[in-house]
């Protein structure tokens, strides 16, 4: 399939190249005498578009205010999530410290038990030798009955010490085990809370960044809107001056101004009603789009301009190129027939030809748009459907 760029035109064209298009396109818009009705129509279009741009500017300003309010709330939310994460991290740090202390306590207890183990083992051996009577035998082994009372107290104290020592050891081990289990559970809970807090923090950060990106995008759109408004206001002033000259009967100070194309970005009419699809050529994306439509359907100019080329061109079939000024062009290819001639002025909506068969075999109009001499995405310039 033939390439859809001016480079492709230059490669295939045998009698006319890209440079010839730009020479032809340099023709001044004002070849015809000023016409009051046309000038008034242009002035109305300029005013309507200025009003639309102003509404868009107001909408962008309101949207930006809303986004800035949301951004402030999201920043507060993000700070809260940061603080929440800090608290959880601090709590987790305390739990880890307590677990370390418990482990150290258990280790100290085990060391103490290891030190006391020989004495306790020897005492248990002696008690075992005494048999089931144990303390009773100690009491009865007292040689002097006068010391029986003292021996009784001694045996009672020894028995209590043995019981308390064993019971204390059991309690300490049991308590440490319960504490460690509780701390392990708390650590697990904190890990879950930290993961949730980290996710919430990341979500708040992403939301805040998304709003910040939208605000930046709106700022760029507002800058472009202001630039387009300035261009259109300059043209409108020229048109008003021409109308004043006409009303006074004086000769116009200059040729009738044409409306620039750039301020109408996103508001241009479609050249034909149909579905748009991208077209590929030689494995690379083409600069324009195919708009499917019935054979013989009328293809119209998207904006006022001069016919820079009207004829057959290799790879494009019957082709019409309109010059809209300021190195801005629209191309209409694969036409069944052409209804305009080179050098003629056309108005927006005026038929320039009829839809014919595309190289793919279906009926479609090839449409391409160039701004500042560079190809742009036509769908970004045509009205949204």
C-alpha positions as CSV (number, residue, x, y, z in Angstrom):
1,X,0.0,0.0,0.0
2,X,1.3,3.4,-0.9
3,X,2.7,5.7,1.9
4,X,0.3,8.4,3.2
5,X,2.9,11.2,3.9
6,X,4.3,14.1,1.9
7,X,7.5,12.0,1.7
8,X,5.6,9.3,-0.1
9,X,4.1,11.9,-2.4
10,X,7.6,13.2,-3.3
11,X,8.8,9.7,-3.9
12,X,6.0,8.7,-6.2
13,X,5.0,12.0,-7.8
14,X,6.5,12.4,-11.3
15,X,5.3,15.8,-12.2
16,X,4.6,17.4,-8.8
17,X,6.4,17.0,-5.4
18,X,6.0,18.3,-1.9
19,X,7.8,21.5,-2.6
20,X,5.3,22.3,-5.4
21,X,2.5,21.9,-2.9
22,X,3.9,24.4,-0.6
23,X,4.6,26.8,-3.4
24,X,1.0,26.5,-4.5
25,X,-0.2,26.8,-1.0
26,X,1.6,30.1,-0.5
27,X,-1.1,31.8,-2.6
28,X,-2.8,34.6,-0.6
29,X,-6.3,34.0,0.6
30,X,-7.6,37.4,-0.6
31,X,-7.6,36.9,-4.4
32,X,-11.3,37.7,-4.5
33,X,-12.7,41.0,-3.6
34,X,-14.1,41.4,0.0
35,X,-17.6,40.2,0.4
36,X,-19.7,41.6,3.2
37,X,-21.8,38.5,3.7
38,X,-18.8,36.2,3.8
39,X,-17.0,38.6,6.2
40,X,-20.0,38.7,8.5
41,X,-20.2,34.9,8.4
42,X,-16.5,34.7,9.3
43,X,-17.0,37.2,12.1
44,X,-19.9,35.2,13.5
45,X,-17.9,32.0,13.4
46,X,-15.0,33.7,15.1
47,X,-17.4,35.0,17.9
48,X,-19.0,31.6,18.4
49,X,-15.7,29.9,18.6
50,X,-14.4,32.5,21.0
51,X,-17.4,32.0,23.2
52,X,-16.8,28.2,23.1
53,X,-13.2,28.7,24.0
54,X,-14.2,30.9,26.9
55,X,-16.7,28.3,28.1
56,X,-13.9,25.7,27.9
57,X,-11.6,28.0,29.8
58,X,-14.3,28.4,32.5
59,X,-14.8,24.7,32.6
60,X,-11.0,24.1,33.0
61,X,-10.8,26.7,35.7
62,X,-13.7,25.0,37.7
63,X,-12.2,21.6,37.1
64,X,-8.8,22.8,38.3
65,X,-10.3,24.3,41.5
66,X,-12.1,21.0,42.2
67,X,-8.9,19.0,41.6
68,X,-6.9,21.3,43.8
69,X,-9.4,20.8,46.6
70,X,-9.3,17.1,46.1
71,X,-5.5,17.3,46.0
72,X,-5.4,19.1,49.3
73,X,-7.6,16.4,50.9
74,X,-5.5,13.6,49.4
75,X,-2.3,15.3,50.7
76,X,-3.8,15.3,54.2
77,X,-4.9,11.7,53.8
78,X,-1.4,10.8,52.6
79,X,0.1,12.5,55.7
80,X,-2.3,10.6,58.0
81,X,-1.3,7.4,56.4
82,X,2.4,8.3,56.9
83,X,1.8,9.0,60.6
84,X,-0.2,5.8,60.9
85,X,2.7,3.8,59.4
86,X,5.1,5.5,61.8
87,X,3.0,4.5,64.8
88,X,2.7,0.9,63.6
89,X,6.5,0.8,63.0
90,X,7.2,2.1,66.5
91,X,4.8,-0.4,68.0
92,X,6.4,-3.2,66.0
93,X,9.8,-2.0,67.3
94,X,8.6,-2.2,70.9
95,X,7.2,-5.7,70.4
96,X,10.5,-6.8,68.9
97,X,12.3,-5.3,71.9
98,X,10.0,-7.1,74.3
99,X,10.5,-10.4,72.5
100,X,14.3,-9.9,72.7
101,X,13.9,-9.2,76.5
102,X,11.8,-12.3,76.9
103,X,14.3,-14.4,75.1
104,X,17.1,-13.0,77.3
105,X,15.0,-13.7,80.4
106,X,14.4,-17.3,79.3
107,X,18.1,-17.7,78.6
108,X,19.0,-16.3,82.0
109,X,16.5,-18.6,83.7
110,X,17.9,-21.6,81.8
111,X,21.4,-20.6,82.8
112,X,20.3,-20.3,86.5
113,X,18.7,-23.7,86.2
114,X,21.8,-25.2,84.8
115,X,23.9,-23.7,87.7
116,X,21.4,-25.0,90.3
117,X,20.9,-28.3,88.5
118,X,23.7,-30.3,90.3
119,X,22.5,-29.3,93.8
120,X,18.9,-30.0,92.9
121,X,19.8,-33.3,91.3
122,X,21.8,-34.3,94.4
123,X,18.8,-33.3,96.6
124,X,16.4,-35.3,94.6
125,X,18.7,-38.3,94.8
126,X,18.8,-38.1,98.6
127,X,15.0,-37.7,98.7
128,X,14.7,-40.7,96.5
129,X,16.9,-42.7,98.8
130,X,14.6,-41.8,101.7
131,X,11.7,-43.4,99.8
132,X,8.1,-42.4,99.9
133,X,8.4,-41.3,103.5
134,X,11.1,-38.7,102.7
135,X,10.6,-35.9,105.2
136,X,9.2,-38.2,107.8
137,X,12.4,-40.3,107.9
138,X,14.4,-37.1,108.2
139,X,12.2,-36.2,111.2
140,X,12.5,-39.6,112.8
141,X,16.3,-39.7,112.2
142,X,16.7,-37.0,114.8
143,X,18.8,-38.6,117.7
144,X,17.7,-36.1,120.3
145,X,14.0,-35.9,121.0
146,X,14.6,-32.5,122.6
147,X,15.4,-31.2,119.1
148,X,12.3,-32.8,117.6
149,X,10.6,-29.4,117.4
150,X,13.5,-27.8,115.7
151,X,13.8,-30.7,113.3
152,X,10.1,-30.5,112.6
153,X,10.4,-26.9,111.6
154,X,13.5,-27.6,109.5
155,X,11.8,-30.4,107.6
156,X,8.7,-28.3,107.1
157,X,10.8,-25.4,105.7
158,X,12.8,-27.7,103.5
159,X,9.6,-29.3,102.1
160,X,8.1,-25.9,101.4
161,X,11.3,-24.6,99.8
162,X,11.3,-27.6,97.5
163,X,7.7,-27.2,96.6
164,X,8.0,-23.4,96.1
165,X,11.1,-23.8,94.0
166,X,9.6,-26.3,91.7
167,X,6.3,-24.4,91.5
168,X,8.1,-21.1,90.9
169,X,10.1,-22.6,88.1
170,X,6.9,-24.0,86.5
171,X,5.1,-20.6,86.8
172,X,8.0,-18.6,85.3
173,X,8.3,-20.9,82.4
174,X,4.6,-21.0,81.8
175,X,4.3,-17.2,82.1
176,X,7.1,-16.5,79.8
177,X,5.6,-18.9,77.2
178,X,2.2,-17.2,77.4
179,X,3.8,-13.7,77.1
180,X,5.9,-14.8,74.2
181,X,2.9,-16.3,72.5
182,X,0.9,-13.1,73.0
183,X,3.7,-11.0,71.6
184,X,4.1,-13.3,68.6
185,X,0.4,-12.8,67.9
186,X,0.7,-9.1,68.4
187,X,3.7,-9.0,66.0
188,X,1.7,-10.9,63.4
189,X,-1.2,-8.5,63.8
190,X,1.1,-5.6,63.5
191,X,2.6,-7.1,60.3
192,X,-0.9,-7.2,58.8
193,X,-1.7,-3.7,59.9
194,X,1.6,-2.5,58.5
195,X,0.9,-4.1,55.1
196,X,-2.6,-2.5,55.1
197,X,-1.2,0.9,56.1
198,X,1.6,0.6,53.5
199,X,-1.0,-0.2,50.8
200,X,-3.2,2.7,51.9
201,X,-0.2,5.0,51.9
202,X,0.8,3.9,48.4
203,X,-2.9,4.3,47.2
204,X,-3.0,7.8,48.7
205,X,0.3,8.7,47.0
206,X,-0.9,7.4,43.6
207,X,-4.2,9.3,44.0
208,X,-2.4,12.5,44.9
209,X,0.0,12.0,42.0
210,X,-2.9,11.4,39.6
211,X,-4.6,14.6,40.7
212,X,-1.3,16.5,40.3
213,X,-0.9,15.1,36.8
214,X,-4.5,16.2,35.9
215,X,-3.8,19.7,37.3
216,X,-0.6,19.9,35.2
217,X,-2.6,18.7,32.1
218,X,-5.3,21.3,32.7
219,X,-2.6,24.0,33.0
220,X,-1.2,23.0,29.6
221,X,-4.7,23.0,28.1
222,X,-5.4,26.4,29.6
223,X,-2.2,27.7,28.1
224,X,-3.1,26.3,24.7
225,X,-6.6,27.7,25.1
226,X,-5.2,31.2,25.8
227,X,-3.0,31.0,22.8
228,X,-5.8,29.9,20.5
229,X,-8.1,32.6,21.9
230,X,-5.4,35.2,21.2
231,X,-5.1,34.1,17.6
232,X,-8.8,34.2,17.1
233,X,-9.2,37.6,18.8
234,X,-6.6,39.0,16.4
235,X,-8.5,37.7,13.4
236,X,-11.8,38.9,14.8
237,X,-10.4,42.4,15.2
238,X,-9.3,42.3,11.5
239,X,-12.7,41.2,10.5
240,X,-14.4,43.9,12.5
241,X,-12.1,46.5,10.9
242,X,-13.1,45.2,7.4
243,X,-16.8,45.4,8.3
244,X,-16.4,49.0,9.5
245,X,-14.7,49.9,6.3
246,X,-17.5,48.4,4.3
247,X,-20.2,50.2,6.4
248,X,-18.5,53.5,5.9
249,X,-18.2,52.9,2.2
250,X,-14.4,53.1,2.3
251,X,-12.2,50.6,0.6
252,X,-11.1,47.9,3.1
253,X,-7.7,48.6,4.6
254,X,-6.5,45.1,3.6
255,X,-7.8,41.9,2.2
256,X,-10.5,40.0,4.0
257,X,-8.9,37.9,6.8
258,X,-9.4,34.2,6.9
259,X,-10.1,32.3,10.1
260,X,-7.0,30.4,11.3
261,X,-7.5,26.6,11.7
262,X,-5.7,26.1,15.0
263,X,-8.3,27.7,17.3
264,X,-10.9,25.2,15.9
265,X,-9.0,22.2,17.2
266,X,-11.5,19.6,18.4
267,X,-14.4,21.5,16.7
268,X,-13.8,20.8,13.0
269,X,-16.6,19.1,11.1
270,X,-16.0,15.7,9.7
271,X,-15.2,15.7,5.9
272,X,-17.8,12.8,5.5
273,X,-20.0,10.9,7.8
274,X,-18.6,7.4,8.6
275,X,-16.4,5.3,10.8
276,X,-12.7,6.2,11.0
277,X,-10.0,3.6,11.0
278,X,-6.2,3.8,10.8
279,X,-4.5,2.8,7.7
280,X,-1.1,1.1,7.5
281,X,1.2,1.4,4.6
282,X,4.3,-0.8,3.9
283,X,4.3,-1.9,7.6
284,X,4.3,1.6,8.9
285,X,1.4,3.7,10.2
286,X,0.0,6.3,7.7
287,X,-0.4,9.9,8.6
288,X,-4.1,10.0,8.1
289,X,-7.2,7.9,8.5
290,X,-9.8,6.2,6.3
291,X,-13.4,7.2,6.8
292,X,-15.8,4.6,5.5
293,X,-18.7,6.0,3.6
294,X,-21.0,4.9,0.7
295,X,-19.6,5.3,-2.8
296,X,-20.6,8.7,-4.2
297,X,-21.1,10.3,-0.7
298,X,-20.1,14.0,-0.7
299,X,-16.8,14.9,0.8
300,X,-16.7,18.4,2.2
301,X,-14.0,20.9,3.3
302,X,-13.4,21.0,7.0
303,X,-12.4,24.6,7.0
304,X,-12.1,27.6,4.6
305,X,-9.1,27.4,2.3
306,X,-7.7,27.5,-1.2
307,X,-7.4,24.5,-3.4
308,X,-3.6,23.9,-3.7
309,X,-3.9,20.7,-5.7
310,X,-6.8,18.9,-7.4
311,X,-6.0,15.9,-9.6
312,X,-4.7,12.4,-9.7
313,X,-1.6,11.5,-7.6
314,X,0.2,8.2,-7.3
315,X,-0.9,6.3,-4.1
316,X,-3.8,8.7,-3.4
317,X,-6.0,8.3,-6.4
318,X,-8.0,11.5,-7.0
319,X,-6.6,13.9,-4.5
320,X,-7.6,17.4,-3.2
321,X,-5.3,19.4,-1.0
322,X,-6.6,22.6,0.7
323,X,-4.3,25.3,2.1
324,X,-5.7,26.8,5.2
325,X,-2.8,29.3,5.7
326,X,0.1,29.2,8.2
327,X,1.5,25.9,6.8
328,X,-1.8,24.2,7.6
329,X,-3.2,21.7,5.0
330,X,-6.0,19.1,4.7
331,X,-5.8,16.2,2.2
332,X,-8.7,14.3,0.8
333,X,-7.8,11.2,-1.2
334,X,-9.3,8.2,-3.0
335,X,-12.1,10.4,-4.4
336,X,-14.4,9.0,-7.1
337,X,-14.5,12.4,-8.7
338,X,-13.3,16.0,-7.9
339,X,-15.6,18.9,-7.9
340,X,-13.2,21.8,-7.3
341,X,-10.3,23.3,-9.3
342,X,-6.8,24.4,-8.2
343,X,-6.7,28.0,-7.1
344,X,-10.4,28.1,-6.1
345,X,-11.5,29.3,-2.7
346,X,-13.7,26.9,-0.8
347,X,-15.8,27.5,2.3
348,X,-16.2,25.2,5.3
349,X,-18.8,22.5,4.4
350,X,-18.4,23.0,0.6
351,X,-18.3,19.8,-1.4
352,X,-14.8,19.1,-2.9
353,X,-15.5,15.6,-4.3
354,X,-17.2,12.3,-3.9
355,X,-16.1,9.2,-2.0
356,X,-14.6,6.4,-4.1
357,X,-13.0,3.0,-3.5
358,X,-10.0,2.8,-1.2
359,X,-7.0,0.5,-1.8
360,X,-8.4,-1.9,0.7
361,X,-11.4,-2.5,-1.5
362,X,-14.0,-0.8,0.6
363,X,-15.4,2.7,-0.1
364,X,-13.6,5.2,2.1
365,X,-12.2,8.7,2.1
366,X,-8.6,9.1,3.0
367,X,-8.2,12.2,5.2
368,X,-5.0,13.7,6.5
369,X,-4.3,17.0,8.3
370,X,-1.0,18.9,8.6
371,X,-0.4,21.7,11.1
372,X,2.7,23.8,10.9
373,X,3.7,21.5,8.0
374,X,3.7,18.5,10.3
375,X,1.2,15.6,10.3
376,X,-1.2,15.5,13.3
377,X,-3.8,13.0,14.5
378,X,-7.0,14.1,12.7
379,X,-9.2,12.6,15.4
380,X,-7.8,15.1,17.9
381,X,-9.0,18.0,15.6
382,X,-12.4,16.7,14.4
383,X,-15.5,17.0,16.6
384,X,-16.0,14.2,19.1
385,X,-18.8,11.8,18.3
